[in-house]
Amino acid sequence: MAGGWSRDGAVNEQIEASISEELERMRARSQPVGESLTECAECGEEIPEARRLARPGVKLCIDCQQERDGTFKARGGFNRRGSKDSQLK
């Protein structure tokens, strides 16, 4: 596919590069940053050394992290069923 002054495949390469960069940013953001705490920030229990070594920057013990991961977070949004676009066929 010709893309004006760009060589063939340049558009696809740019799309793939953009996706790769965004994935790297998301991975970096999800990792804890800084020094691990010795005690949980929520309950005060000691965080095992094995967990601190496995996840540098960890702030919560396993129980508190599992509880936080399982917590439902309601998000605001719009009603897809009531939108005009969903009624068009």
Secondary structure, 3 states (H helix, E strand, C coil): CCECCECCCHHHHHHHHHHHHHHHHHHHHHCCCCCCCCECCCCCCECCHHHHHHCCCCCCCHHHHHHHHHCCCCCCCCCCCCCHHHHCC
